[in-house]
Amino acid sequence: MKHTILIWGTGERAKKLLDRGCFDACETEGFVDTYQKGSDFMGRPVYRPEEAAEIMSYVDYMVIANEYFEEILEQCRGLEIDTDKLVLTDNVQAAVLRELFLRLEAVSPELFQDLQTEPMGLVKRNESDQKDPLRLLGRGRYAAPAYMQDYFRYRTFELAAREITENGVEGAVAELGVFRGFFSSIINELFRERKLYLFDTFEGFDSAEAKSEITRGRCDERFVSAYRDTSVERVLCALPNPQKAVVCKGLFPASVPKEAADETYAFVSLDVDFEESTYQGLHFFYPRLSEGGMIFIHDYNTFFLEGVRAAVKRFEDASGKRLKKLPLADRAGTLVILK
């Protein structure tokens, strides 16, 4: 029997799965996307989420090909889409979602088998996980796919935070490039008594910088659009200790208050994706980083967003000093800078 499917997502994951022929055995009715509605994607129409409910009345399955599937599931519930027709392309372990992943076998058996034996199932996790009473990753809110799919980044941060604390490294903590607060949350959890500065527009990328990066071929409009859906309120709700957070809304470094400029820092996360913002982050934070402190720069070794690596070299050239750099083999190639 040839199943008919509607695919939610028009990003890299959807394109990759289609290019691999994962759904060739199905009849694809089209795609659903919040930002690309009304256009075509890979030769098929793209529908608004509001149109999906009617289409699902005659389609067998809705295949969610997007890493933010939890939010999409929430939208589907609001649209009263039959949950028995929803299929996940993430190998989730949570019992309440497991059935949605298991349905993938009916739609794409080969993809299902691939995900059953994905790298995280073949690579040994840190052996301290089994008996570490302080471990957060894999427990409670930190067992969510957003964390477990990037295990090496977050687990490395846990161990790094422990070193910073045990070594008595002084200073506040900060994140430049907060988006929805996933990393901010675990920073806030592990540094419970430290002030956490959050720097972001909380509205997406700066339009001028995004246009420059698109022109240079480092990203596209779809990537830029995906990061607009956030807010200060959403981030604060994600924090376990929001009373310790100082929100610095606006374009960095113009958004830096005197309070933050006068601080020293023990840990900083730079996750701004683009060259100029990454450079400005290093220019501001590195001189204020305490001895023994660390900066995590996301996307340093990824297959796009080449501006991040360019910014690090630019900073080294401008400052005349070579940073102590340790690259990680996590999903997006984090760079750890030690001082």
C-alpha positions in Angstrom: 0.0 0.0 0.0 1.4 3.4 -1.0 0.9 5.9 1.8 0.1 9.6 1.1 2.0 12.0 3.3 2.3 15.7 4.1 5.7 16.8 5.3 6.1 19.6 7.9 9.3 21.4 7.2 11.1 22.9 4.2 14.6 23.2 5.7 17.8 21.2 5.4 16.5 18.1 7.1 13.5 17.8 4.8 15.7 18.4 1.7 18.3 15.9 2.9 15.6 13.2 3.5 14.0 13.7 0.1 17.4 13.8 -1.7 18.2 10.4 0.0 14.9 9.0 -1.4 13.5 8.3 2.1 9.9 8.9 1.0 10.0 7.6 -2.5 7.7 4.8 -1.6 5.0 7.4 -0.6 2.9 9.9 -2.4 3.9 13.4 -1.1 1.0 15.7 -1.1 3.1 18.8 -0.3 4.8 20.6 2.6 3.8 22.7 5.6 5.9 25.6 6.8 5.2 28.7 8.9 7.5 31.0 7.0 7.6 29.6 3.4 3.8 29.4 2.9 2.5 30.0 -0.6 5.8 29.0 -2.4 7.0 25.7 -3.9 9.6 23.4 -2.3 11.2 20.7 -4.4 8.4 20.9 -7.0 5.5 20.6 -4.6 3.3 23.2 -2.9 3.9 24.6 0.6 0.8 25.1 2.7 0.1 27.2 5.7 -0.3 25.4 9.1 -4.0 26.5 9.1 -4.5 24.5 5.8 -2.9 21.4 7.2 -6.0 20.2 9.1 -8.2 20.0 6.0 -5.5 18.3 4.0 -4.9 15.7 6.8 -8.5 14.6 6.3 -7.5 12.7 3.2 -3.7 12.2 3.8 -2.4 9.1 5.7 0.4 10.7 7.7 2.0 14.0 8.6 5.8 13.5 8.7 7.5 16.1 10.9 10.9 16.8 9.4 12.0 19.6 11.7 14.2 19.6 14.9 11.6 21.9 16.7 9.0 19.1 16.6 7.8 19.8 20.1 6.5 23.2 19.0 5.0 21.7 15.8 3.2 19.0 17.8 1.7 21.8 20.0 0.5 23.6 16.8 -1.0 20.3 15.5 -2.9 19.9 18.8 -4.2 23.5 18.5 -5.3 22.8 14.9 -7.0 19.5 16.0 -4.9 17.4 13.7 -5.4 13.7 14.5 -2.3 12.7 16.5 -2.6 9.1 15.3 -1.4 10.5 11.9 1.7 12.3 13.2 5.1 10.8 12.5 8.5 12.0 14.0 11.8 11.8 12.3 13.6 12.0 15.6 14.5 8.9 17.6 12.9 10.1 20.9 12.9 8.0 24.0 10.1 9.7 26.0 7.2 7.3 26.3 4.6 9.9 25.4 6.3 10.6 22.0 7.8 7.1 21.3 4.7 5.9 19.3 5.1 8.9 16.9 8.6 7.8 16.1 7.7 4.1 15.8 5.1 5.0 13.0 8.1 6.1 10.8 8.7 2.4 10.1 5.4 2.3 8.1 6.4 5.4 6.1 10.1 4.9 5.6 11.5 1.6 6.8 15.1 2.4 5.8 15.1 5.7 7.5 13.6 4.1 10.6 16.4 1.5 10.7 19.0 4.2 10.2 17.7 6.2 13.1 17.5 3.2 15.3 21.2 2.8 14.9 22.1 6.5 14.8 25.6 7.5 16.0 24.4 8.3 19.6 23.5 4.6 19.8 27.0 3.5 18.7 29.2 6.0 20.6 29.8 5.5 24.3 28.8 8.4 26.5 31.0 9.6 29.2 31.4 6.8 31.7 30.9 9.1 34.7 27.3 9.5 33.6 26.2 6.3 35.3 27.2 7.3 38.8 27.5 11.1 38.6 25.0 12.5 41.2 25.6 16.1 39.9 24.8 15.2 36.2 22.0 17.2 34.7 22.0 16.0 31.1 19.5 13.2 30.5 17.4 14.2 33.5 14.3 16.3 33.8 14.1 19.2 31.4 17.6 18.3 30.2 16.5 15.0 28.8 14.6 16.9 26.0 15.8 16.2 22.4 17.2 19.8 22.2 19.8 18.7 24.8 20.3 15.0 24.0 20.8 15.5 20.3 23.8 17.7 21.1 25.0 15.6 24.0 28.8 16.3 23.6 28.3 20.0 23.7 26.2 20.1 26.8 28.0 17.3 28.7 31.3 19.0 28.0 29.9 22.3 29.4 28.7 20.5 32.5 32.2 19.2 33.2 33.8 22.6 32.3 31.4 24.4 34.7 32.5 22.0 37.4 36.2 22.8 36.8 35.4 26.5 36.8 33.6 26.2 40.2 36.2 23.9 41.8 39.0 26.1 40.7 37.4 29.2 42.2 37.3 31.1 39.0 35.6 34.4 39.7 33.1 36.4 37.7 29.7 36.5 36.2 28.4 34.3 33.4 26.9 35.4 30.1 25.5 34.3 26.8 25.6 36.4 23.6 23.0 34.9 21.2 20.3 33.4 23.4 17.5 32.5 21.0 15.1 30.5 23.1 17.3 30.0 26.1 18.3 26.3 25.8 22.0 26.9 26.7 21.1 29.8 29.0 19.0 27.5 31.0 21.7 25.0 31.8 24.2 27.9 32.4 21.7 29.3 34.9 21.3 25.9 36.5 25.0 25.2 37.0 26.0 28.7 38.1 23.0 29.3 40.4 24.6 32.0 42.5 26.2 33.9 39.6 24.6 36.8 37.7 23.7 35.7 34.2 23.9 38.4 31.4 21.7 37.6 28.4 22.6 39.5 25.2 20.2 39.2 22.3 17.8 41.2 20.1 15.2 38.6 21.2 13.7 39.3 17.8 16.1 37.4 15.5 19.1 38.5 13.6 20.0 42.1 12.8 18.7 42.6 9.3 21.8 44.4 8.0 24.2 41.7 9.3 21.9 38.9 8.0 21.8 40.5 4.5 25.6 40.7 4.5 26.0 37.1 5.4 23.4 36.0 2.8 25.2 38.0 0.2 28.5 36.3 1.1 26.8 32.9 0.7 27.2 32.0 4.4 23.4 31.3 5.0 20.1 31.9 3.3 16.8 33.6 4.1 15.2 30.4 5.4 17.9 30.1 8.0 17.4 33.8 9.1 13.7 33.3 9.3 13.9 30.3 11.5 15.4 32.4 14.4 12.8 35.1 14.6 10.4 33.3 16.8 11.6 34.1 20.3 11.0 36.7 23.0 12.4 37.9 26.4 9.4 36.3 28.1 9.9 33.0 26.5 13.6 32.9 27.5 12.9 33.9 31.1 10.3 31.2 31.4 13.0 28.7 30.3 15.3 29.7 33.1 15.4 27.8 36.5 16.6 30.9 38.3 15.4 33.9 36.3 16.0 36.2 39.3 19.7 35.9 38.5 19.3 37.0 34.9 20.1 40.5 33.5 18.4 40.9 30.1 20.4 43.1 27.7 18.1 43.5 24.7 19.3 45.0 21.5 22.1 44.9 19.0 25.5 44.0 20.6 27.6 45.8 21.7 25.3 48.9 21.8 23.2 46.8 24.2 25.9 46.5 26.9 25.0 48.4 30.1 27.7 49.8 32.4 27.0 47.1 34.9 28.0 44.4 32.4 31.0 46.4 31.1 32.4 46.6 34.7 32.1 42.8 35.3 34.7 40.0 35.0 33.4 36.7 33.5 34.1 33.1 34.4 32.1 31.6 31.5 30.7 33.0 28.2 28.7 31.3 25.5 29.0 33.0 22.0 26.3 31.7 19.7 25.6 34.5 17.2 26.4 32.6 13.9 27.7 35.6 12.0 31.2 37.1 11.7 30.8 40.7 12.9 28.7 39.7 16.0 31.2 36.9 16.9 34.1 39.3 16.5 32.4 41.9 18.7 31.7 39.3 21.3 35.3 38.2 21.5 36.5 41.9 21.5 34.2 42.6 24.5 34.4 39.4 26.6 38.0 38.1 26.2 39.7 41.0 27.9 37.1 40.6 30.8 37.5 36.9 31.1 39.0 35.7 34.4 42.1 33.6 34.5 40.9 30.0 34.2 37.7 31.2 32.5 36.2 29.8 29.3 34.4 30.9 26.2 32.4 28.4 24.2 31.9 29.6 20.5 29.2 27.7 18.7 29.4 26.8 15.0 33.2 27.2 14.7 33.5 23.9 12.8 30.2 23.6 11.0 29.7 23.1 7.2 28.3 26.6 6.8 28.3 29.8 8.9 32.0 30.3 7.9 31.9 33.8 9.4 32.4 32.3 12.9 35.8 30.9 12.1 36.7 34.0 10.2 35.8 36.1 13.3 38.2 34.2 15.5 41.1 34.6 13.1 40.2 38.3 12.7 40.3 38.8 16.5 43.7 37.0 16.8 45.2 39.1 14.0 43.8 42.3 15.4 44.9 41.6 19.0 48.3 40.1 18.0 47.8 37.1 20.3 47.0 33.5 19.6 44.1 32.2 21.7 44.3 28.9 23.6 41.8 27.0 21.5 40.2 23.6 21.9 37.8 22.4 19.2 35.1 19.9 20.1 33.6 17.3 17.8 30.0 18.1 18.8 27.2 18.6 16.3 28.1 22.2 15.2 31.8 22.2 16.1 32.0 24.3 19.3 35.4 26.0 20.0 36.4 26.3 23.6 38.7 29.2 24.4 40.7 28.9 27.7 42.4 31.8 29.5 
